[in-house]
């Protein structure tokens, strides 16, 4: 099987990278679409999650956040993309793609941020309230830093999801790296298909890696963790790691 | 007369489409169900030994978990495209891609479930003379079923929606109808197939929920009888479904 060397040859051929439908052009479209949609989704989901988690009806908010996230998983992105393209939005260029991507980035952002805020260590929150912090101070200086790891997990999930979904836009005649794959399919050029798929996979992994690094650098509890031996940050981290190897290790004889 | 038909007017909702193309819809639905069920079934079979290995040897846990998570970040269109040279144009491409995606959720939930088995239960079984294998299949596995089933439900629902992308290799079940409907601007076909797809996901989820309740009768009977321990019982039963595991699944869910 010489698909892999062929794909490598495709990738290292300069002319495939330049021009109207070259890799750079598609990569730019892909990043522009993903970035815009992620920003829009954050602008919608994060304030809502903060409000719901901070007290906007705790039971109702929780049910809403979990249900939105569950429903999001059942709805095929591809179908929504095609439905929007065929609908009235279809006449407005990238708009169907943007709407579909935002729609699918909201659930992970909303659920994770909500759980992070709602499950911020109640003792710490009570203590902060006892010290006379206002609601705004409480949110900005206690709940947000405690929820940060989970919130960032949501952002990472949403980002990878958006990058992945932006690939599907090509099926519905949108731009982005998916176009390289679909163009390869159309001309039965397996090397190009594999090259395009590799590019998308590498981009998704890069985005995940960059955001994971950003999370580590931006974590407001970073300095404190080291100083106080992770005491404040332990609470919100707990629900995130149910598969942690420690309890497993203990159970083995 | 023909001009009156909702097919010629290309409406979104069209009863005539459903009645005249019921064979086509049925075939697509059957293919969709077969691909999804086959993929989730294979994934459960593959995830179980992986979870056992990850539990038994701590060194293996890291690589197994990170490998399955990395697989999850590969976009579905790219995944199917990458598997294409391996299987050629066939349904195996889609099934294999879905298996790889399902592994993440399944392995993690199995580990969570096995870890949540109370030590007392394990000790009691060991005291009764249960060997390693019998302990696993007669005590640990049943007790970790709620977490396992939560994972299976998430994997199934995601697989139903990811199958549609398989239309790119011609084996997307209902996705084929969506894809061809997009090219021909056939609104009724796209909407009907999409709605069927969502209904299929919801039906599968409810069926699995029913199966879980049948398989774990103790989670239903225990709660009311032992009122003081209710919280712990519910935590064990529902925790993985609505709490950490669900949230974990969201961490990795792409829903593409």
Interface residues (C-beta under 8 A of the other chain):
Chain A: X1 X3 X4 X66 X69 X70 X72 X73 X74 X75 X76 X77 X78 X79 X80 X82 X83 X85 X86 X104 X107 X108 X111 X112 X115 X150 X153 X154 X156 X157 X160 X161 X163 X164 X165 X167 X168 X170 X171 X172 X178 X181 X182 X184 X185 X190 X193 X194 X196 X197 X198 X200 X201 X204 X205 X208 X239 X240 X242 X243 X245 X247 X248 X249 X251 X252
Chain B: X54 X55 X56 X58 X61 X62 X65 X70 X73 X74 X75 X76 X77 X78 X79 X81 X82 X84 X85 X108 X111 X112 X114 X115 X117 X119 X122 X154 X157 X158 X160 X161 X162 X164 X165 X167 X168 X175 X178 X179 X181 X182 X185 X187 X190 X191 X193 X194 X197 X198 X201 X202 X205 X239 X240 X242 X243 X244 X245 X246 X247 X248 X250 X251 X252 X253 X254 X255 X256
